[in-house]
């Protein structure tokens, strides 16, 4: 026996809640799709550059390497400060450019580590990221205070990394890598909750699109950094 839609039996509040729940899932799916697309683009560019001796020489054997290394940093700061003032289409374009530049920058990992260990570390990172992001999405616990602690830890991590450029201490590098894994694991859960909460500020389509791009950028950076720090433990260097 066929029944009509259950929606007619809902109260107005229940119907609104159901609609918001559907909208939230669509919004988060959009964020994850952007992030996954960026990771795929980064991986493809990194592999293509590493597979071309001419490209490797052009990027890493000339001053162009500084452009490739510093341009993504400048671009992510620009996006963070100006995304509210630009069109959603411009934000999306800059996001893809950023992912491609990161790919060119990360091509060096294929020159330092074996392809098998890079792939293994990627899948370990993906599994860890999925679990941490799911926790951030589903937990009822407010992670904002935890996030403040993680941001302070991130600042300390950056300072320690800069200091170790001059010290070149293997022990300090080990501590930095371990701390990096823990910090970006925590940031993955925190950022997921923060991105979810951004949805509740109802916006027009243009603003919602920019929020999705910014959310994807945050999770993308969490994933890349978690991957890079895990690679210090799981990567097998070429002879």
Helices and strands as residue ranges (DSSP letters): G 6-9, H 12-50, H 53-60, H 64-82, G 83-85, H 88-106, H 108-112, H 115-138, H 144-167, H 170-198, H 205-234
